[in-house]
Amino acid sequence: MTTLLLTRHGHVEGINPERFRGRAELPLTELGVHQAQAVARRIAATWQPAAIYTSPMSRCIATGQEIARVCGADTTVLEELNDLDYGDWQGQTHEEVRVHSPDSFDLWHRAPHLHRFPGGESLQDLVARIAEALRFALRRHSSDTVVFVGHNSGNRALLLTLLDQPLSAYWRLAQDPCCINEAEIIDGRIKVLRVNETAHLPPYFA
């Protein structure tokens, strides 16, 4: 059985007010570092991960390194865990995009499975990448616990895959910084045990 622990990186600038961050390199804030330390302690207290895989973005690498430091496991970058490519929208606030591209912005929130970011990816592209990361982990860790450190969008896409839900349900899932999701996978049978658990984060870090 493979146990997959899925977490999101810690807090960065651009979460509030919300900005299309995507492939922009953003360091963890002080709050984000505290969140990463908290999720690391939570994982170490409950599981024994054999490996930690992170997005190539530095905010995910830094979060993964905190987990590795406490758990004593190695970290490896997986390109497939990278954030959604927002193309021309990257770096802009949601309000800016709402003003200059109201129809596209509305489509993204009303029917995300029908939207492609101008110059960037669609959710279908993201799911294909994330599924390949999952297949890699299942091949390499058939009887291990592994940690994925990813992004809000990628985590939602992976959870929809694990739950066998359509991409149109994208907005029904929440992924807070340094949350924990847990799934058990054995012989292709998937059981999702936790989604967006944040009890390990003190209230002032949530």
C-alpha positions as CSV (number, residue, x, y, z in Angstrom):
1,M,0.0,0.0,0.0
2,T,1.2,3.5,-0.8
3,T,0.2,6.3,1.6
4,L,0.2,9.7,-0.1
5,L,0.4,12.8,2.0
6,L,-0.3,15.9,0.0
7,T,0.4,19.3,1.3
8,R,0.6,22.9,0.0
9,H,3.5,25.2,0.4
10,G,3.5,27.8,3.2
11,H,2.2,31.3,3.0
12,V,3.7,33.7,0.3
13,E,2.9,37.2,-0.8
14,G,0.1,37.2,-3.3
15,I,-2.3,35.0,-1.5
16,N,-4.3,38.0,0.0
17,P,-5.2,40.0,-2.0
18,E,-5.2,37.1,-4.4
19,R,-2.8,37.2,-7.3
20,F,-2.1,34.7,-10.1
21,R,1.2,33.4,-8.8
22,G,1.9,30.4,-11.0
23,R,5.5,30.1,-12.0
24,A,6.6,33.3,-10.2
25,E,9.4,32.6,-7.7
26,L,8.1,33.8,-4.3
27,P,9.9,33.0,-1.0
28,L,8.0,31.9,2.1
29,T,7.0,34.7,4.4
30,E,7.7,34.5,8.1
31,L,4.2,33.1,8.5
32,G,4.9,30.6,5.7
33,V,8.0,29.4,7.5
34,H,6.0,28.9,10.7
35,Q,3.4,27.0,8.8
36,A,6.0,24.7,7.2
37,Q,7.5,24.0,10.5
38,A,4.1,23.1,11.9
39,V,3.2,20.7,9.1
40,A,6.6,19.1,9.4
41,R,6.0,18.4,13.1
42,R,2.5,17.0,12.3
43,I,3.8,14.7,9.7
44,A,6.8,13.5,11.8
45,A,4.4,12.8,14.7
46,T,2.1,10.5,12.7
47,W,3.9,9.1,9.7
48,Q,7.3,8.0,8.6
49,P,7.7,9.2,5.0
50,A,10.2,7.4,2.8
51,A,10.5,10.3,0.4
52,I,9.4,13.9,-0.1
53,Y,8.7,15.2,-3.6
54,T,8.3,18.9,-4.3
55,S,7.4,21.3,-7.1
56,P,10.4,23.1,-8.5
57,M,9.1,26.4,-7.1
58,S,11.3,27.6,-4.2
59,R,8.3,28.0,-1.9
60,C,7.6,24.3,-2.2
61,I,11.2,23.3,-2.0
62,A,11.6,25.3,1.3
63,T,8.4,23.7,2.7
64,G,9.7,20.3,1.7
65,Q,13.1,20.9,3.3
66,E,11.4,21.7,6.7
67,I,9.5,18.4,6.5
68,A,12.7,16.6,5.5
69,R,14.7,18.1,8.4
70,V,12.2,16.9,10.9
71,C,11.4,13.5,9.3
72,G,14.9,12.6,8.1
73,A,13.8,11.8,4.6
74,D,15.3,13.0,1.3
75,T,13.6,15.6,-0.9
76,T,13.4,15.4,-4.7
77,V,12.0,17.9,-7.2
78,L,9.3,16.6,-9.5
79,E,8.7,19.0,-12.5
80,E,5.2,17.4,-12.8
81,L,4.2,19.0,-9.5
82,N,4.8,22.6,-10.8
83,D,2.1,25.1,-10.4
84,L,-0.5,25.8,-13.1
85,D,0.9,28.0,-15.9
86,Y,-1.3,31.1,-15.8
87,G,0.4,32.5,-19.0
88,D,-0.4,36.2,-19.6
89,W,-2.3,36.4,-16.3
90,Q,0.7,35.5,-14.1
91,G,1.6,38.2,-11.6
92,Q,-1.7,40.1,-12.0
93,T,-4.3,40.4,-9.2
94,H,-7.7,38.8,-9.7
95,E,-9.2,42.3,-9.7
96,E,-6.9,43.4,-12.5
97,V,-7.9,40.4,-14.7
98,R,-11.6,40.9,-13.8
99,V,-11.3,44.4,-15.3
100,H,-9.5,43.7,-18.5
101,S,-10.8,40.2,-19.3
102,P,-14.2,39.9,-17.6
103,D,-15.6,37.1,-19.8
104,S,-12.5,34.9,-19.4
105,F,-12.3,35.6,-15.7
106,D,-16.0,34.6,-15.3
107,L,-15.5,31.4,-17.4
108,W,-12.6,30.4,-15.1
109,H,-14.8,30.6,-12.1
110,R,-18.0,29.4,-13.6
111,A,-16.7,26.5,-15.8
112,P,-13.0,26.0,-15.1
113,H,-12.8,22.9,-17.2
114,L,-13.6,24.9,-20.3
115,H,-11.0,27.6,-19.7
116,R,-7.4,27.9,-21.0
117,F,-5.2,30.6,-19.7
118,P,-4.0,32.9,-22.5
119,G,-0.4,31.8,-23.2
120,G,-0.7,29.2,-20.5
121,E,-2.2,25.9,-19.5
122,S,-5.7,24.4,-19.1
123,L,-6.8,22.2,-16.2
124,Q,-6.6,19.2,-18.6
125,D,-2.9,20.0,-19.0
126,L,-2.4,20.2,-15.3
127,V,-4.2,16.9,-14.6
128,A,-2.0,15.1,-17.1
129,R,1.1,16.3,-15.4
130,I,-0.1,15.6,-11.9
131,A,-1.3,12.1,-12.9
132,E,2.2,11.3,-14.1
133,A,3.6,12.4,-10.8
134,L,1.2,10.0,-9.1
135,R,2.1,7.1,-11.4
136,F,5.8,7.7,-10.7
137,A,5.2,7.6,-6.9
138,L,3.1,4.5,-7.1
139,R,5.8,2.7,-9.2
140,R,8.6,3.7,-6.9
141,H,6.9,3.4,-3.5
142,S,4.5,0.5,-3.6
143,S,4.7,0.1,0.2
144,D,5.8,3.5,1.4
145,T,4.5,6.7,2.7
146,V,5.4,9.6,0.4
147,V,4.9,13.4,0.7
148,F,4.0,15.6,-2.2
149,V,4.5,19.4,-1.6
150,G,2.6,21.2,-4.3
151,H,0.3,24.1,-5.1
152,N,-3.3,25.1,-4.6
153,S,-4.2,24.3,-8.2
154,G,-2.2,21.1,-8.5
155,N,-3.4,19.7,-5.2
156,R,-7.0,20.3,-6.3
157,A,-6.4,18.5,-9.6
158,L,-4.8,15.6,-7.9
159,L,-7.6,15.3,-5.3
160,L,-10.2,15.3,-8.1
161,T,-8.3,12.5,-9.8
162,L,-8.1,10.5,-6.5
163,L,-11.8,11.1,-5.9
164,D,-12.8,10.3,-9.4
165,Q,-14.5,13.7,-9.8
166,P,-14.8,15.9,-12.9
167,L,-12.7,19.0,-13.4
168,S,-15.9,21.1,-13.2
169,A,-15.8,20.4,-9.5
170,Y,-12.5,22.2,-9.2
171,W,-13.8,25.0,-7.0
172,R,-15.5,22.6,-4.5
173,L,-12.2,21.8,-2.9
174,A,-10.1,24.1,-0.6
175,Q,-6.4,23.9,-0.1
176,D,-5.0,26.1,2.6
177,P,-1.3,26.7,3.0
178,C,0.4,23.7,4.7
179,C,-2.8,21.7,4.9
180,I,-2.6,17.9,4.9
181,N,-4.5,15.5,2.6
182,E,-4.0,11.8,2.9
183,A,-4.8,8.9,0.6
184,E,-4.2,5.2,0.7
185,I,-3.7,3.4,-2.6
186,I,-3.4,-0.4,-3.0
187,D,-3.7,-2.3,-6.2
188,G,-5.4,0.7,-7.9
189,R,-8.0,1.0,-5.1
190,I,-8.0,4.5,-3.6
191,K,-9.3,5.7,-0.2
192,V,-9.1,9.4,0.6
193,L,-8.8,9.8,4.4
194,R,-8.2,13.5,4.9
195,V,-8.8,16.6,2.8
196,N,-7.4,20.1,3.7
197,E,-6.7,19.2,7.4
198,T,-5.3,22.3,9.2
199,A,-5.7,21.4,12.9
200,H,-1.9,21.3,13.3
201,L,-1.7,25.0,12.4
202,P,-2.2,27.3,15.4
203,P,-5.2,29.7,14.8
204,Y,-3.0,32.7,14.2
205,F,-1.1,30.7,11.5
206,A,-4.2,29.5,9.7
